[in-house]
Amino acid sequence: MMDVRLVEVDADNWRDCAALRVEEEQRRWVADVTYYLCLCTYGGTWHPLAIQRDNDVVGFLMWGVDDDHSRWIGGLVVDATHQRHGVGRAAVIEAIRLLIAQPDCAGVALSCHPANQAARSLYAALGFFDTGETAEDGELVSRLRLGDAQTLAGIEGPDEP
């Protein structure tokens, strides 16, 4: 597995996060990281994480908690120069590990634009399933059941009766 770490965004790395850029055709599906950082700072829901590989910031994601105690992954951005190397996949798996370790986690959810086939394929390969729900912004919601998340993260869940 690729050595990818998720670290808090702080005074030392926020500029590296803000400098991340995706391929031009992907800009219709993700916002600039500066927008996501503002959501995290002023929105009250999201928490920012830098994606590091070899101590370099190569991506960004944010996470939040929903009313049903599910954890959400949002704003996943991998810099164009680091795409197609497994960074996104490794970052989502690390995020799942982090989120399911939190108390009362009911599962993991995310959303993506219906036309973003690369993201939808990645999430489906990790076990996320389309729910038929639509997020406020029109994105399709996918969820990962807690047991499936534990298996993916290599964590033993509670014994089934």
C-alpha positions in Angstrom: 0.0 0.0 0.0 1.2 3.5 -0.8 2.6 5.5 2.0 0.0 8.3 2.3 -0.7 10.2 5.5 -3.5 12.5 6.4 -2.4 15.4 8.6 -4.2 18.4 10.0 -4.1 21.5 7.9 -2.1 24.1 9.9 0.0 27.2 9.6 2.9 25.2 8.1 1.0 23.5 5.2 -2.1 25.5 4.4 -0.3 27.3 1.5 0.7 24.0 0.0 -2.9 22.9 0.2 -4.1 26.1 -1.4 -1.6 25.6 -4.3 -3.0 22.2 -5.3 -4.4 22.1 -8.8 -6.4 19.4 -10.7 -6.6 18.8 -14.4 -8.5 21.4 -16.3 -11.4 19.0 -17.2 -11.8 18.1 -13.5 -12.4 21.7 -12.4 -16.1 21.3 -13.1 -16.3 18.7 -10.3 -14.2 20.1 -7.6 -13.7 23.6 -6.1 -10.4 25.2 -5.4 -8.9 24.1 -2.1 -9.2 27.7 -0.9 -13.0 27.4 -1.1 -12.9 24.2 0.9 -10.6 25.8 3.5 -13.2 28.6 3.9 -16.0 26.0 4.3 -13.9 24.4 7.0 -13.1 27.7 8.8 -16.5 29.3 8.6 -19.0 26.6 7.8 -19.0 24.8 11.2 -19.2 21.3 9.7 -16.1 20.4 7.8 -12.6 19.6 9.1 -9.6 19.9 6.7 -6.8 17.4 6.2 -3.7 17.6 4.0 -2.8 14.4 2.1 1.0 13.9 2.3 3.3 11.5 0.4 7.0 11.5 1.3 6.3 14.6 3.5 5.0 16.6 0.5 1.4 17.8 0.3 -0.1 16.1 -2.7 -3.8 16.5 -1.9 -6.6 17.6 0.3 -9.8 16.3 1.8 -12.2 17.3 4.4 -14.5 15.4 6.7 -17.7 16.0 8.7 -20.3 14.4 10.8 -24.0 14.2 9.8 -27.0 14.1 12.1 -27.2 10.3 11.8 -23.6 10.0 13.0 -22.3 9.0 9.6 -19.0 10.5 8.7 -18.7 12.3 5.4 -15.7 12.7 3.1 -15.7 15.8 1.0 -13.6 18.0 -1.1 -11.1 15.3 -2.2 -8.5 16.9 -4.4 -5.3 15.3 -5.6 -2.8 17.5 -7.4 -2.7 16.9 -11.1 1.0 15.9 -10.9 0.2 13.1 -8.5 -3.0 11.7 -10.1 -3.2 8.1 -11.4 -0.7 6.8 -8.9 -3.1 5.6 -6.3 -3.0 8.7 -4.0 -6.8 9.2 -4.1 -7.5 5.6 -3.3 -4.9 5.5 -0.4 -6.2 8.8 1.0 -9.8 7.6 1.0 -8.8 4.4 2.8 -6.8 6.4 5.4 -9.8 8.7 5.8 -12.0 5.7 6.4 -9.6 4.4 9.1 -9.6 7.8 10.8 -13.4 8.2 10.6 -14.5 4.8 11.8 -12.2 5.0 14.8 -14.4 7.9 16.1 -17.1 7.1 18.7 -20.6 6.5 17.4 -19.6 6.3 13.7 -22.5 4.9 11.8 -20.8 4.5 8.5 -19.0 6.6 5.9 -20.6 8.7 3.1 -19.6 10.9 0.3 -21.0 12.4 -2.9 -19.8 13.1 -6.4 -21.0 14.6 -9.6 -22.9 12.1 -11.7 -20.6 12.6 -14.7 -17.4 12.1 -12.7 -16.9 8.5 -13.8 -13.4 8.2 -12.4 -14.5 9.2 -8.9 -17.6 7.0 -9.1 -15.5 4.0 -10.2 -13.0 4.5 -7.4 -15.6 4.7 -4.7 -17.5 1.7 -6.1 -14.2 -0.3 -6.1 -13.8 0.6 -2.4 -17.3 -0.7 -1.6 -19.4 2.5 -1.6 -22.9 2.0 -3.0 -25.2 4.5 -4.6 -28.1 5.3 -2.3 -30.4 7.1 -4.7 -30.0 10.2 -2.5 -29.0 13.5 -4.0 -27.0 16.0 -2.1 -28.0 19.7 -1.9 -25.6 20.5 -4.8 -27.0 17.7 -7.1 -24.2 15.2 -6.5 -25.0 11.5 -6.0 -24.6 10.2 -2.5 -22.8 6.9 -1.9 -22.3 5.1 1.4 -20.0 2.5 2.9 -21.5 0.4 5.6 -19.6 0.3 8.9 -18.8 -3.4 8.6 -17.5 -2.9 5.0 -15.5 0.1 6.2 -13.9 -2.0 8.9 -13.0 -4.8 6.5 -11.5 -2.3 4.0 -9.5 -0.6 6.8 -8.3 -3.9 8.2 -10.0 -3.4 11.5 -11.9 -6.1 13.3 -15.5 -5.1 14.0 -17.7 -6.5 16.8 -18.6 -10.2 16.6 -21.9 -10.9 14.9 -24.4 -13.0 17.0 
